[in-house]
């Protein structure tokens, strides 16, 4: 991110004096800027004409940057701001390039009155009624994604340049949280996924997670059901897996109610989709093991507690292949300070089937737990051939993940 400088305000481009008065007659980038100047609303249908003229990524970034400057200039006038913000939301809802949205926010944060402009953007994007009823839901979910991204950028500035925004930056984050929590009753999956990621990342590492615990209590169970259904569907599994891996650490830091929701979801799919769930456990274990120790300490401890409960469940039904996968996952964290105590507790738990406890005792007494698990004949898989795996995809940014996963219908996992 560029270092912000309030003294450096980009010069406005001068639009043609003979510009059109309608988006439908648009013929140039300068004319598009002129329509912004005169307060013309860009509708969903108008977007196609805009992209015919502003048809490169560079031009579109130039255009939304110009909109950011104009937005900052009009903070005293509500109606022009509402028109411009709705026009921008139409662009962001249609454009496939996340850099365009981020570029707009970065430009807005370079303006001399950036804090006032951002406060107004948050308020109007979340509360103003849009004129396009047909696409209102998609526009609104885009508004929430936009404000979440604004919060991410402001938080990043606070971390990288602590004196840049000062107290005003913290006030803006509080303003953003207030408005985002006001929409947490929404049934829109895009909005729910945006809020899950936003409050999870914002409150990461905090002991008290007021926002995140609140949204988990409101829709945590439903959104996890949606995500795991998509994880066990071939068409959506790659993106669903990425979102889950990046966001489950936030849940593992959350309160007891959030852990109950997570455990109930996992127990359901543990038995419903045992092979695919085992793959998920492998992927999550690897992800948590690769996280920096300090950032992952709480997550790993909570995860081990979840694994212990899952182990008791698979022991109850005597599912040895799943048991081995869970024991392998537990063994991956043998360097954690609470690992030995957990193994001892499990090995002495009389409610766990003897064959599982016997293996746990051998693990507790061995320096090479992998060899213990590898030599346990009764826990070996009887299946041969190619091992199953999740589909692989290029890493995607959270805005894309939210839009892709949120717009998927919740269907039965295939």
Secondary structure, 3 states (H helix, E strand, C coil): CCCCCCCCCCCCCCCCCCCCCCHHHCCCHHHHHHHHHCCCCCCCCHHHHHHHHCCCHHHHHHHHHHHHHHHHHCCCCHHHHHHHHHHHHHHHHHCCCHHHHHHHHHHHCCCCCHHHHHHHHHHHHHHCCCCCCCCHHHHHHHHHHHHHHHHHHHHHHHHHCHHHHHHHHHHHHHHHHHHHHCCCCCCCHHHHHHHHHHHHHHCCCCCCCHHHHHHHHHHHHHHHHHHHHHHCCCCCHHHHHHHHHHHHHHHHCCCHHHHHHHHHHHHHHHHHCHHHHHHHHHHHHHHHHHCCHHHHHHHHHHHHHHHHHHHHHHHHCCCHHHHHHHHHHHHCCCCCCCHHHHHHHHHCCCCCCHHHHHHHHHHHHCCCHHHHHHCCHHHCCCCCCCCCCCCCCCCCCHHHHHHHHHCCCCCCCC
